[in-house]
Amino acid sequence: MEPERHPMDDLLREDRLPHIWCSGCGIGTAVTCFISALLKSGQDLDKVAVISGIGCTGRVAGYIKLDSFHTTHGRAIAFATGLKLANPELKVVIFSGDGDLIAIGGNHFIHAARRNIDMTVICVNNFNYGMTGGQVGPTTPVGARTATSPYGCFEHPFNIPYLAAASGAVYVARWTMLHVRRLERSIGEALAKRGFSLVEIIAPCPTNYDRWQKRRTGLDSLRYYHQKGIIQHGINPRDVDINVDGGEIIEGVFVNVEKPTFSDFCQEGLSKAMGGRE
Amino acid sequence: MRQRGVLSGEFFMMGDIACAEGAISAGCRFFAGYPITPATEVAEHMSYRMPEVGGTYIQMEDELGSMAAILGASWGGVKAMTATSGPGFSLMMENLGLGIMTETPCVLVNVQRAGPSTGLPTLAAQGDMMQARWGTHGPYEIIALAPSSPQELFDLTIRAFNLSEKYRLPVLVMTDAEVGHMTEKVVIPPPEEIELCPRRLVTVPPGEYLPFKADGDLVPPMAVFGQGYRFHATGLTHDERGYPDTADDSAQWPLIQRLIDKIRVNKRDIIQLEEDNLQDAEVVVCSYGISARTALWPMELARKEGIKVGLLRLITVWPFPEERVRELARKVKAFVVPELNFGQVALEVERCAAGQAEVILVPHPGGNVHEPGKVLEALREAARK
């Protein structure tokens, strides 16, 4: 009898499974929602490019069976900028984590949003640097204990949706890993959107972050998201910070506007300036 | 009337501009850069010319982004370049390593200025030569070319693109503020006379392709994004499928060996030298870039004094021409190495001379070219050996 195949198997590098992610990790679900959204989107899969940085989420590029690139820490967006501008037909997706995209990669993140480069950024936020053992990061809530904040975190975290919106992103959404249907739908919207689109996924890291906050299993985190997740579409992203561990997590689609992309703007501007000379 | 592509003709052109035009003549259609003295003119000229030839200019937010963007553009199928100077060169090191590890064709131009750190932004030096060789972490081979004139900067930028496609790695053009900001005659030939090396693209169908399995000449054919190959590339140590293999050194050995061998085995093809008066030379000036040029007059004066001095000019600095230097070391009394640093290429000359000939460095911290008197004095000292 023929072994059964899961509908997503064609988009996974089966020769690399099992993957490295821990039991209870949110990244697996993020990948499932992404693949699901991609298959429903009708995108030409040969033209989809998955770029990631360094970290647990960064390993996503290696497991998805599409043209993919695993770049240096923080540089996925810059690499993707070059890739997209060289071949505008590509659908460019950046899949990376909070530390990679917002700390070391912060500059590239805000500039790509500012330019409104046509790309979809999926940021898995698990509030720490998981791969290296759970160190404090730019989204770690105040007071949380981590490997490098053993007395508690004394820094105010970034509000990623606010940062993205303020920089110029045209689509900004956040979902916890619990809300898989809505997450899948948002990813689909982000993929279809022209311009810089961000989907932040709040995910557990039981091994290196959540268990120090007394959520020992992935299930504990899901209960947390269920209890504290509040859906508020269209709320001002300024008000969606996650400053305290265990506090409210506001989810939804916060920004969805139309704006010319970097390429649109360039084409238009150059046509006028060069007056048909090109 | 708008010109496109190759601007064939004779020009009185600044080095940096000649570099940009060389890139365009080689088919470069993507430039990502950042302003930095004395390389800014390359970016400015590219911002003007890229739209004219249907290419893209983007000014990235920093040099790290610029280097990452040119790798991305290359993987998108377009010949790509960036240009910088010392401080930016340092920032580009990490992604230079990514380019080497993923075998990404592209060109990085360093118009050197005096360092360390902010140094003398507007003045020439040659202090980044060892950094060019070893600046990014890990073991690897690199190709670095050193032009001595705006014409050569034009020609060698084209050669850099060709070598980068042929051997699938980033190639460095190591020039300096003197050559970059100097204005001289530059002849741009007609397009049919410019030899270009096309990208070595994959020929087998998807499913049969192993992205990092090399052909006989140690260079794997390349797939770019969007062709349906669904490949994976990573900066992690990887196997022939491109998949990370990091549990032990079993993938590291064959990968690193091949990345190194693909250059070493092909040294004869890669290395270019200019030789003059070496047949009966007792003293050899071994130099590169602007310092090779400013040594010419002291060499003339030395010959008038009866010193038999010849020139070995390194057009290719890396890989270093070990065999030629060893050969010469057996015949000559001494090498004189003028360079605008405190001994970088001179160390290689010493290593290869292996005590069979003296090596006299003519150092300079950068900020000016060598005083002819100092070079002449070194030639006299060499002759006395």
Chai-1 contact restraints between the chains, C-beta under 6 A:
chainA,res_idxA,chainB,res_idxB,connection_type,confidence,min_distance_angstrom,max_distance_angstrom,comment,restraint_id
A,R16,B,Y243,contact,1.0,0.0,6.0,A-B,restraint_1
A,D46,B,G228,contact,1.0,0.0,6.0,A-B,restraint_2
A,K47,B,G226,contact,1.0,0.0,6.0,A-B,restraint_3
A,A49,B,F225,contact,1.0,0.0,6.0,A-B,restraint_4
A,G62,B,H232,contact,1.0,0.0,6.0,A-B,restraint_5
A,K65,B,R230,contact,1.0,0.0,6.0,A-B,restraint_6
A,L66,B,R230,contact,1.0,0.0,6.0,A-B,restraint_7
A,D67,B,F225,contact,1.0,0.0,6.0,A-B,restraint_8
A,D67,B,R230,contact,1.0,0.0,6.0,A-B,restraint_9
A,S68,B,H232,contact,1.0,0.0,6.0,A-B,restraint_10
A,F69,B,A233,contact,1.0,0.0,6.0,A-B,restraint_11
A,H70,B,T234,contact,1.0,0.0,6.0,A-B,restraint_12
A,T72,B,E94,contact,1.0,0.0,6.0,A-B,restraint_13
A,T72,B,N95,contact,1.0,0.0,6.0,A-B,restraint_14
A,T72,B,L98,contact,1.0,0.0,6.0,A-B,restraint_15
A,T72,B,G235,contact,1.0,0.0,6.0,A-B,restraint_16
A,R75,B,A68,contact,1.0,0.0,6.0,A-B,restraint_17
A,A78,B,G65,contact,1.0,0.0,6.0,A-B,restraint_18
A,A78,B,A68,contact,1.0,0.0,6.0,A-B,restraint_19
A,A78,B,A69,contact,1.0,0.0,6.0,A-B,restraint_20
A,F79,B,A68,contact,1.0,0.0,6.0,A-B,restraint_21
A,F79,B,L71,contact,1.0,0.0,6.0,A-B,restraint_22
A,F79,B,G72,contact,1.0,0.0,6.0,A-B,restraint_23
A,A80,B,G72,contact,1.0,0.0,6.0,A-B,restraint_24
A,T81,B,A69,contact,1.0,0.0,6.0,A-B,restraint_25
A,G82,B,A69,contact,1.0,0.0,6.0,A-B,restraint_26
A,G82,B,I70,contact,1.0,0.0,6.0,A-B,restraint_27
A,G82,B,G72,contact,1.0,0.0,6.0,A-B,restraint_28
A,G82,B,A73,contact,1.0,0.0,6.0,A-B,restraint_29
A,L83,B,G72,contact,1.0,0.0,6.0,A-B,restraint_30
A,L83,B,W75,contact,1.0,0.0,6.0,A-B,restraint_31
A,L83,B,G76,contact,1.0,0.0,6.0,A-B,restraint_32
A,L85,B,T56,contact,1.0,0.0,6.0,A-B,restraint_33
A,A86,B,F30,contact,1.0,0.0,6.0,A-B,restraint_34
A,A86,B,A73,contact,1.0,0.0,6.0,A-B,restraint_35
A,A86,B,G76,contact,1.0,0.0,6.0,A-B,restraint_36
A,A86,B,V78,contact,1.0,0.0,6.0,A-B,restraint_37
A,N87,B,G76,contact,1.0,0.0,6.0,A-B,restraint_38
A,N87,B,G77,contact,1.0,0.0,6.0,A-B,restraint_39
A,N87,B,G226,contact,1.0,0.0,6.0,A-B,restraint_40
A,L90,B,F225,contact,1.0,0.0,6.0,A-B,restraint_41
A,L90,B,G226,contact,1.0,0.0,6.0,A-B,restraint_42
A,N107,B,E61,contact,1.0,0.0,6.0,A-B,restraint_43
A,H108,B,G65,contact,1.0,0.0,6.0,A-B,restraint_44
A,H111,B,E61,contact,1.0,0.0,6.0,A-B,restraint_45
A,L270,B,P51,contact,1.0,0.0,6.0,A-B,restraint_46
A,R277,B,R2,contact,1.0,0.0,6.0,A-B,restraint_47
